[in-house]
Amino acid sequence: MLRRLIFASIAIPSLLSAAERGQDAYNQRILPLLQKYCYDCHGDGTDKGDFALDEYPEYSKLIGDKVLWDHARQQLVTHVMPPEKKEKPPLSERDEIVAWIDNTVFWFDPKKIDPGHITYRRLNRTEYNNTIRDLLLVDMKPANEFPPDDTGYGFDNIGDVLSISPMLMEKYIRAANAVAAKALDTSNVERLDMELGAKKFWNQKGETKEWDGVRWFHSNADAATKFTAPASGNYLLKFHLSATQAGPDAAKVALRVDDKELGTFDVTARYNGDKGPWQMIQQQVQLKGGEHKIVVRFINDFADPQNPDASKRDRNLALEKIEIEGPDGLLPPRGTRLVQWLLDGKPAGLPAINLSGEDFENGQGNASRDTGTIELPSNGYVKHHLDLAIAGKYRLAIKAGAQQAGGEPAKFDVRIGGKNAGSFAITAKDQTPQKFDAEVELPAGKHEIQVWFLNDYYDEKKHEDRNFWLHQLKVEGPLDQPGGISAADVHSLVDKLGQRLFRRPMREAEKTKWHGIADLGLKENLPPMEAMGYVLRGMLMSPGFLYRGSPTPVGEVKDGVALIDEYSLASRLSYFLWSAPPDERLLQLAAKGELRKNLAAEVKRMIGDYRAWSLTEDFAGQWLQLRDMDIVDVDERRFPDWKGGMAYAMKKESQMFFDNILRNNLDVITFLNADYSFMNEKLARFYGIQGVKGDKYQKVSLQGTPRGGILTQGSILTLTSTPTRTSPVKRGKYLLENILGTPPPPAPGGVPPLDERKQQFGKMTLRQQFAEHRSNASCAGCHAFLDPMGFAFENYDAIGHWRDEEKKQPIDASGSLVRGQTFANLAELRTILVRDMSDQFVKNLADNLLIFALGRGLEYSDKPTTEEILKKAKASGNRMQDIILAVCESVPFQKMRATP
């Protein structure tokens, strides 16, 4: 915390010029003031609190003790020292001492800015999940199972506290195995099995209407829908139709796919309510991969309004849905999105068809489907059609199980086109699945694949029964056709994968190491893609993936400082703004050496990207403590309207408020004085604001209400309360520390807390009870700085409701600040904050952004950097994106310590 406090201060003009710095200025002006106001307790032989200002015989050593002056400065700007009952310096003399500390003790040459140390930091949980998402293109969040990250300086991306424990290492291993298995999966062949309901159709000719899940044709009309075929092949279309019948003929429907007429069909089913009944018309059609249009046409509308039978007066067509399955043939697996990227869209293996037991139909016997399998309790077979485009040798992979009985194992055959492709015996017991393989030469054309159960057995006396279960059957081939990757491809794919995971080109030594690991897998006769999985698991455990912060210096080294390479700059940008790895655009610019030249444009682009929501979730979530709304504790018996997701609603309001300022590049003072917020009807009703309708969050004016800016939002007011009451101490501390960057000193030990029972059941207001508490001399100085800001919030209860009374007494929210400003309520205090302390707020926000961006606390030597950022911020009108750009342009962000 010390490094953050050093520059957090009341805005004080510099009273000393550079020429006045030095020992003469100290002896002539500062030392006499210290002797007058401080030496009673901290000099002349006394060192109250182990703190003495005259313990250094030499001036150079005196000003070299920055910890001492850091502490002294904090006591002065918070007006905690001198203590009560001691002579206090006027503001002009207090400011003079503070200015001397700033301009002399903490002066650093702005022409020789030190970029500071670089901490080799691991990815935190958010960064890990986002990196897995963006680089491996899988929908997984493995870091949710990791231990919570430690925090430092208010954030969980600080390198110095992001250690790796044995438990975390175990979690990394498990995550690497799970992620690699999913990211390189090539088992799923892209095949269509979809349903298009009545709502998916639109009117192409005439008029149809969708009602209660049914598309009605009340007159001759066409309805159309579209779908995308993943590959060329034979598709099965199943039309579910019914009709209200009238006249001598059945309802007739014409079906078409693209320009191909499928035929005209009688719909004989008579519609009789929700369950139809539905008639299924099946049609097989040869289609190419790509988008196709299906048209359903009702062609014989008929009406007989005079018919005495009301059910026969009108003929209408009803369409429930269309099911589409296919293609029939073998398809090459495309693999996951990562596999497609690795292979440039080429097939990830041989053409195949993967069938579960439930895909088979009963051929002979009494087979029945059983949760992903099909069971044959007696001799017989199950079947499935197979369409082979090419003749050749095919591989069969079968997964089957059995309930054993009798003296021999369960036996089964696989037959294709009348040819026995393999005979097998299941030795596993208790239905445990067992795998079998076979190869068979097959001609091109349509076939029926059959799986026969051969030796049913039943012993009634012993109650033993032998049954057969088919779990899966895969047909793959032709085996002599090219498919997937070869061993010769592996090294180049390793290089491609490594550059992606390490967010930079691989170094030669790294290539040698990872090629060797891949070769080990190949020597163990692993298929090439499995050898790649071996490599991926290792890369996910390597420092190159798990850690950031080893940039390479480039260009001239001057005064021990050089620019970082542009790949490292790309990572700094992306993890700062997105908590995620750099995208292709950043890496392409880095490869060309053009990222720095386009820095402003890239920062603007990145803030406009959806991933910049991370700044709201991760930066604002910690700076403003919005993350704590997920765990905030509220006494619902005392505040019954807290139920029903109010914590989420309040958090959402503050998130959208921050995001609005960020995306629209607004003046950051808007955080303090905005006359609008974002809320839905529920939250607006909670605040007593009329005219907001619906669940959607919308921009709402706060004019004419006692609310404005971040400080009156329910999230902040709830976070700074106890479960049962307001907390002026928490609220004052939040305003001073999180908003103004001037935290009060820690409370002294041994001071008893407020009597909560007295507060709850007594007649005294919280302010009156605090007045008793402040009578303790050790508390008075701190509370004089803290309490006025805390009690300014008292019109808002513990969850943010507005109130005028407490204990049937009017609320007193007035106060006087240590620098003399007075206010009657929070609205007037907010005016003072904007008028007199806006520079403090901007500086605190900029400091927090810099800490978050660098992943380290600020050092004394960072003072010129923060001053330069504030200078740029002021020139831009303190606009949010411009402050962020100034952070990205700063020396610590752009440069590193280096040796010539």
N, C-alpha and C positions, 0 to 999 in steps of 0.2 A: 504494500500500500504506500510505503514511503515515497517511492519514485513517482507515484501519481500525484502526491500531495504537493510536490515541490513547486509546481507552477500554478496550482489552483488557488486563485486569490480573488479578493475584491479588486475591481478594476482601479488601479492606482496610477496616476501619471508619473513618469520617470522624472524625479527631482534632481538627479545627479547626472551630469554629463560624463562622457568617457574620460575627459581630462581630470575630473574630480576624484576618479577612483584612486585608491591607494591609501597608504598609511596615514598621510596628512589628513585626509578627509575623515578617516576613522577617528584619529586622535582629537580632531577639532570639533566634530559634530556628533558622531555616533557614540563614542565612549562616554562622554558626559551624560548623554541620555540614558545609556545602560546603567551607569552608576547611580543616577537619580531614581530610576524606576525599578531596577532589577537586582541591584547588588545586595539589597537587604536580605534576599533569600538565595541569590545565585552568584555571590561574589564576596570578596573581603573575608574569606575563610569559611563561608557557608555554602553548602551545595545541596539545598533542599531538593529532594527527588533525584539525587545523584546527578545534579545538573549545575555546572558552574561555568560562568562566562569569562573568568579571569585565570583559568588554569594553564593557559598557554603563554610562555614567556616571549615567544616570537610571533610577530604579526603574520608571517607566511604560514605558520602552523595553525594559527587561529582561524584564518579564512579557509585553510585546507580541510577543516573538520566540517564537511558538508552535512553530516548527520546532525550535528549540534545545531547548525543554523537552520536546517530544515525544520527541526522541532521548534526552535525559537520563533521562526516565521509563522508556523501554524498557530502557536499560542497567541501571537500578536494579531493576526488577521481575524481570528475567531473571538478576540477580545476576552479570552479566558484569563489571560495574564495582562497586567498585574491583577491579583485576586481582589475580591471584595474587601473593603476596609483598608485597602492600600491606595496610595495616590496613583491616579490613572493619568497617562499622558493625553493631551488633546489629540484630535485626529491628525492634525498636521504633523506632529512629532512622531506619532505612531506610523504614519505613512512614510515619513522620512527614513525611519529605521528599515521598514520593509523594502523600500525602494533601494536602499544601500545593499541589503542582502541580495536582492534580485540582480542588481547591476554590477556588483563587485564579487560577492562570493560565488554567485552562479552565472558569471559571465563566461561565455565561450566564443571563440573567434568564429564568426559566421562564414568566413572564407575557408575554414578548415573544419567542416562539419564531419563528425565521426558517425558513420552509419551504424555503429554499435555491433554487438555480438550477434551471431546467427546461431540460433538453437536448432539442432537437428531434431525436428519434432515429428511424432507419429501422427497419423490421421486420427482425429477423434471419431466418435461413433457416427455423428452426422456425416462427416466427410467420408468415412468408410462406406456407409450405405450409398451415398450419392456417387462415389467412385465406382462401386460395383454396378450400380444402375447404368451409369453413362458409358463405362468402358466395356463391360461384359454383357450389357443389354439384356439383363434378366430381372424379373420382377421379384426380387428378394431383398430383405432387410436383415441380414445376419447379425449386424452390430446391435440389434435390439436385445440380443442375448448376452452381450458383453457387459462387464461390470461398468457402473457409471464412471464417467471421466471426472478427474479432479479439476478444480478451477483455480485460477490465479488472476488477480487484478480484475475480477468480475467476469471472466470468460473461460470457456472450456477448451480453447484452442491454444493455450499458452504452453510452449514447448517445454519449459522448465518443470512443469508438473505432470506432463503426459508420459508417465513411466509405463513399463510393461511388467505386469506381475505374472507369476506362474499360471494363475487361473486364466488371465487374459491370453497367454500363449496357447493354452489348451483350447480356448474358444477360437483363436485364429486357425488352429489346425482343423477343427471341426468345420469352421466356415469355409476354409479353402477346399476341403473335400466336397462339401455340399454344393458350393458355387461352381467348381470345376465340372462336377457331374452334370449340372443343369446347363451350364453355358455351352458345353461341347456336345450336348445330346444330339444324336443323329437318328434316334430310333423312330421318331414320328414321321410318317410319310404324309404329305399334305393331301388329304382326301376330304371330300365334302360330305357332310351329313347334317343337313340344315332343314329348318322349317320356316316357311313364309306364311304368316297368318294373314287374316283378312285385312288388317291395318296396313300391310305392306303393299297393297294394291292401290292403283289410282285409275280414274276414269280416262279411257282413251277415246271412246266413242259412245255417245249416249250418256246415261247417268246410272251409276250404281251407288249404293249407300252402305256404309259399314255401321252395324248396330250390334252391340253386345258380342263382339268377336266373330260376327258373321257378315260376309259381303253379299248383299242382296241385289239381284237383278230383277227389277219390277217391270222392265220392258226390254226389248232387244237392245243389247249394249255390249261394249267391250271393256274389260278391266285388264290392266297390265301390271307387271312387276319385273324387277331385274335381279340377277344374281351373277356372281363371278365364278366361273369354273377354274379350279387351280391348274388343270392340265388337260391336254387332249385325251379323249377316251369315251367310253360308253357310260351314260348316266341314266339312272332310273328316276322317273318323275312319278309321284303319287298324288293324284288330285282327289281331295275329299269333298264330295258334292252331295247335295240333297235338293229336293224341290217340293213346292206345293203344287200338286197335280190338278189339272182341270182339262176337260175336253177328251177327245178320243185318243190322243197321242201322249207319250211320255215327254217330259222336258228334254230338249236337245241342246248339247253344248259342243262347240267347235274349239279345238285346242291347237295352239301354234307356238313354236319356239323360233324366234327370229323370223325368217321367211319360210320356214318349213312347217307345212300343215301336218299335224299328228293324226287328224281325222275328226269325224263327228260321232258323238256317242249319246246313247239314250241314258238319261238319269232317271232311274225307276224308283229310287228310294223316296218315300213320302215323308217330308219334313213334319216332325211332331214335337217341336220344342227343343230345349237346350241340347239334348243328346242325339239330335238328328232324327232318325238314324242316318249315318253317313255312308255313302257308296264310294268305294275307292277305285278310281280308274288309273291303272298303271301303264306307263309308256316308257320304253327304252329309246334313247336318242343319242346319236354320235355327235359329240361337240368338240370344238377346239377350246384350248385354254383362253380365258378372257371373259368379258362381260356378255351376257345374253339376256334377251327379253322374252318373257312368257306372256301370252295373251289368252284369256278365257273369254269366249263369246257366247252369249245366250241368243239363240236364233229362232225360237218359235214361241214367243210370248202369246198368251191366249187368255181371254176373259169371257165369262158367261155369268153376268151379274144376276140373271133371272133364275139360276139354278136353285132349286129348293134346298139343296145340301150346301150349306155355307162353305164347307171345306173344299168344294169343287168349283167355286166361282172364279178362281184366278190361278193361273199357272205362273210361278216365279221360280227362279233359280237361286240356290243358296250355296255359297262357297265358304268352307271353313278354313282350309289351309292347303298348301302344297308342300310335300316332303321331297327333298332332292338328295340322292345318294350317288356317289361315284367319284372318279371313274372306276370301272371294273378292273382294268388292267393293272399291271405292276408300274409303280411310279418311283423314280429316284428320290431319295430323301434329300431335302434341301437343308435340313439341320436347323439349328437355332439361328437367331439373328447374328450372333457372333460368328458362327460357322459360315454363314452366308458371306459375312464381311471377309473372313479369313480366305475363303475360296473364291472370292469375287463372283459370287452367285452360281458357281458351278455345282453340280450334284455332289452331295457328301457321301455317296455310296452307290451301290448297285440298285437298279430298280427292284422294288419289293412291294409286297402287300402283307400287312399285319392284321391278322384276324383274331378276335377274341372268341371264346366259346359261344358267346351270345350272338355272334354273327352267323353261326351255322343254323341250318334248318334240319328238321327231322326227315330222314330218308326212309328208314325202315326200323321198326321197333317203337318204343315209347319214350324217346328222349325228351328232356325238359330243361329249359334254361334255369341256371342257378347262380345268380350274382356274379356275373362276369364269366361264367363257365357254362357248359352244357353237360348234363348228366345222362349217361346211358345205363339204366338199371338192368337191362337185359341185352342179349345179343342183337346187333343191328348196326346201323350207321347213321351219321349225320353228314350233311353235304353243304357245299358252297360253290357257286360258279366261279370260274377262273378264265380270264381272257389273256392269252399270251401273244404279244405282237411279233416276237422273234423266236425261232427254234433254237434250242441249245440245251446246255446242262444247267439245271436249277438246283439250288440248295433249299432243303426243307428244315425248319427248326420248329420242333414241337414241344409244347409244355403240357404235361398230362399228369394226372394222379389217380389213385384207386383206393377203394376200401377192399382190403385183402380178405380172402376166405378160401378154405379148401387147401389142397396140397400143392398148388402151383400159383405163380404170380399172374396178375391180370395181363392179358395180351391184346394188342391191337395192331391193325394194319392201316397204312395210308395208301390209297389208290387214286390214280389220276387217269382218266380216259381208259378205264379198264386195265391199266397196268399197275402192278404192285410196286409202289415206290419205296416200301420199307415195312418190315415186320418188327415189332418191339415188345419187350416185356417190362412191366413196371415192377420194380423191386421195393420201392419205398412204401411204407405203411401209413395208415391213418390219413389218406388223402393228401399226403405231402407231395407237392408238385415236383416232377422230375423232368429233366430236359433230354431231348433226343434229336439227332441230326441224321440227315440222309441227303444223297444227291441222285438226281434222275434226269435222263435225257427226255425232252418233251418237244413235240412239234408245235408250230405256231397254230393259233386258232382258239376256239372256245372249248373249254374243258369243264368237267365237274370233278371237284376234289372231294373225296369221301374218306371219312375216318371211321373204321369198323371196330367195334368191340366184339371180340371173338369167343371168349370163354366165360360167359356168365355162370355163376354158381350160387346155389342157395341151399342151406341145410336147416330145415325147419326145426329139428330137434335141438341143434346147438345155437339156433338163431344167428347163423353166420351168413353173410350176404356179400358177394363180390360185385362191386359196381365200378364204373369207369367215369372219369371226369376229364373233359378236354378244356384246358385253360386258354392256350394260345397256339396259333399255327402261323408261321411266317414262310412265305415263298420269296426267294431272292435269286436274281439272275437276269440274263445268262451270265455264267461265271467267267466266260472269256471276253466279255465286254468291259471297256474301261469304266471305272466308277470310283468316286472317292479320291483319296490322295495316296501317293506312293511314298516309299521311304525316301526317295530322292527329293521330294518336295519339303521334307520336314524342316531342314535347316532354314530355308527362306521363310517358312511360316513361323518358326521360332523367333526370327529377327522381327518380323512384322508384329507378332504378339507382344514381344518385349518392348518395342517402341511405344506401343499403345499403353501397356500397363505402367511403364516407368515414366511416361509423359515426356519423353525425350528420346533421341537416337541412342541405341545401345552402344556402349564402348566395346572395343575389340576384345578386351579381357572378359567382359560379360558374355559376348557372343560365344567365345571359346567354352566358357563354363556351361552355358545353357545348351549349346550343341552337344556337349558331352553327356549331359543329363538325358537329352532326347535319345542319343545313341544307346545309352544303357537300356532304355525301354525297348528299343528296336532289337537289341541283342537278346532280350528276354522273350523275343517273338511276339511282342505286343503289336497289334495293328497300328498303323501310323497315327490314326486319330487318338488311340489310347495312349500312345507315346506323347502326343501333344497334351493330353490330360495330365500326364505325369509332370510335364514341364509347367503347365498352368498352375497346378497345385503348389509347386515349388516357388514360382514367381509370386503367388499370392502370399507366401510366407517370407518373402525376401525384403530387406530394407529398402530396395529400390521402389517397391510398391507401398509398403507400410509407412514409409517416412518421407518427409519433405525437408528441404533446407540444406542441400549441398550444391549451391550454384558454382559455376566456373567463372572466374574473372575474365573479362574481355577488354581489349583496348588498352589505353595508356593507364599506368599506375601512377597516381599523383598524390603525394602526401599520405601514402599508405592506403589509398582508396581507389577502387576501380568499379566499372559497371559490371553488373551480373549478366550472364548470358541470357539471350532472349527466351529460351525454353524455360528457364527458371522464372523469368519475368512473367511468362504466360501462366505458369502455375500459381505465382503469387496473385496475379489478377483474378484468376478463376476461383481459387479457394477463398479469397477475400470477398468477392462479389457473389459467388454462387455456392460456396462450401462444396465445390465439385471440381473435377479435373478440367483442364482446358479443352475446348472443342476443336473441331478440325480447322476452323477459321483462324483461331489463335495460333495453332501449331504451324499452319501454312505460313502465316506472317513471320513467325519466329524462324522458320527454316530459311526464309528469304532475307532475314535480318531487317524486316520492315515493321516490326511491332511497335518499337518506340516512336517511329515516325507517324504511326497511326493511333497513338495511345488515346487521345481524346475521343476519336471516333469509336474506338473499340469499347471504351468505358461506357459511352452513351449507348452503344448497341447492347452491351451486356446488361445494363440496367433495364433496358427495354425487354429483355428476354424473360420468359417465365421463371427461369432459375434464380433470378434476382429476388424472388420471394424469400430466398434464404436470408437476405439481409434483414427482412422483417422477422422471420422466425428465429434466426440465430443471433444476429447482432442486437436488434431491438428487443428480442425476447430475453436477453441477458442484461443489456444496458438498462432497460426499463423494468426488468424482472417480470415480464409478461409470462414467461414459462411457468412461474410459480402459481399462476391461476389454475393450473392443472391439479395442484395439490393444496390449494388454499383451504383453510379450515374455518367454517362459519357455523355458528350455533343456529341450526334451522328451527329450533323451538322458539328462539327469540326473534328470528327473521324468517318466517314461513314462506315469504315470496322469493326466497333465494333458490328454492327448488325449481326443477324443470329446465336445467341447463343454463341458468343465469351466468355462471362462471364462464361458460363458452361464449355466450353472447357478448359479455364485457370484453373478453380477450379479443374477440373478433373485431369489435369496435376499434380498439386501440391498434390492432394490426392494420386495419384498413386505413386508419388515420395516418399511421407512419408511412404505409405504402403510397398513399396519395401524395404526401410531401416528397417522397423519394422519386416516384415516377414522373411527377410534374415539375420537378426541380424548383420547388418553392423555397422562399426565404425560411430558414430553419426557426426563426423567431415565431413562425406559425405554430410551433409546438406549444408556445406559451399563450398566444392570444387569438387563436382561431375562433371564429364565431360560428362554426359548423362542426358536425361530427358525422359518423356513419352508424346507422342503426336500423333495425327492423321494427315492426309494429310492437313486438313483445318488449324490446328494450326501451323503445320510446314511451310505452305505457308505464314502464317501471320508473322512468325519469319524469313522468307527468307531462310529456310532450304530445300534443294532439296532431291529428292529420296524417300520421304515418300508417300505411296499410301494407299488409302482406309480410311474408317471411324473408323477402329479399332485402339485403342491406343496401341502404341508399343514403345519399348525402342529405343531411337534415340541418336546417338553420337553427342556431341556438340564440338568435337575437331575441331579447325580451325575457331570457331565462337566466338563472344565476350560474350558468355553466359556460365554459369556454376553455379551449386548450386541453392539453393532456392531463393537467392536474385535477380537473373536475370529472374525469372519466371514472366510471365505476370500478374498473380494474385497479387503477392506482389507489383509489380510496379504500378498496377492500384489502389490497395487499398490505397497506400501511395501518391496518387495524388489528385488534385481537379478535378471537372468535365471538366475543360478547360485547365489545365496546370499541369506541375510537381510541387511538393512541397518538396524542400530540407529539410524543417523543419520536415514534416511528415516522410520522408524517413530516415532522420538521427535519429529521435526519435524512429522509428520502429526498426532500427538496434541496437540502444543502449538499448532499453527497451525489445523488444521481443526476440532478438537474444543474446545480451550480459548481459541482466539483470541489466543494470546501467542506469536507466532513468534519463534524465536531470531534474533539478528543474523546477517547474511550472513557466510560464512566468509571469513577474511582471505586475501589473495592470496599466492601463492608457497608454499603448504603442499603438499607432495607427497601424492598419494592413497595409499591402502593398496596394498601389493604384492599384487595379486590372485593371482599365481602362488604366492607364499608362503602365502597364505591357503588356496589350494586343495590344495597338495601338502605343506605344512608340518604340523608336529605341534601348533602353537599354535591354541587356539580363537580365534574372532573377538574375544571379550572380551579375551583376553590380548594379541592384536595391537593392539587399540585402546588398551590401557594404554600401550604404547610410543608410539603416536601422540600421546597426551595429554601426553607429556613435553615437547612443544613448548609453550613458555609462552604463545604467541599463541593456542593452541588450547584451553588448559586451562579458561579461564573459561567459554567457550561450552559446552564439553563437560560441564562440571560441571552445567549446567542441562539439557542435552540427553540425555546418555547414560543416566542412570538410567531415564528413561521408555522409551528405545529398547531397552535390554537387558531390560526387563521382558517383552518379547515373544519372547525367544530360545527358549522352549519350542515355538514354532511355526516350522516351516521356511519356505522361500521361497514355498511355495504353500499354507501353512496346515495341514499335517500336524502333529499333536502329536509331540514327541520329548522324550526324557529325557537324551540324550547328544549330544555333538558331539566328534568326534575321539577317541571312546572315553572321554571325560571327562564327568562329570555337568554338566548345564546349570546355570549360576549366573544366575538371573533376578532376584536381589535388588537393592536399591538404596536410596539415601537422597536425598530431595528437598532442594532448597536451603532450604526452610522447616522442615526437620528431620524430616519424616515418613519412616519407614522401612517397607519391605515386603520380603517374601520372593519374591513372584511376581506375575504380572499380576492374579490374582484379588484379592490384597491391595491392589495399586495401584488397581484398579477401586473397591474399597471406599473408599479415600482420595479418589478423584475424586468419588464420590457424597457423601461426608461433608463434605469440605472445599472442593471446587471446583465444586460443582453450579451455584452462581450464575454462575461464569465460563462454564460450558457454556451455560446458558440465555441469557446475554448474547450470547455468540458466535453462537448460532443465531438470536436475534432480530435481531442486526446484519446477518447474512447475508440473512435474509428481507427486511429493510428495503432493503438494497442491491439485491436482486433485484427488489423491487417498484417502487423509484424509478428504476432504470436508471442510477444514479450512485453514486459512492462517498460515504461519510459525511464530512461536514465537521465542523470543531470545533464549529460552532454547532448541530449536531444532538444535542449531549449531552443537553439537556432532553428531547428526543423519546425517546431511547433509555432515559432514566431513567423516563419515564412509561410506556413499553411494558413495562419490567421490573416496574414497580409493579403494573400490571394483570395481568401474567403471574403474579406471585406470589400475588395475590389469587385467581386462578382455579385455583391448584394447578399452575401451569406446564403447563397443558394445551395441546396443539399448536394446535387450532383457535382457542383463545382468544388465543394469541400472534399468530396470523395476523390475527384480528379487531382486535387492538390496533394492529397495523401499518396496517390499513386505516382505522382511526379516527384515526391520527396526523396531526399538522399538515402535514408534508411531503406526505403522501398526499392530504389533503383540501383543501389550500390552496395559494396561489401568491402571489408578490410582486405587488403591484399599486399603481397610482397612483390617488389619489382622483379 
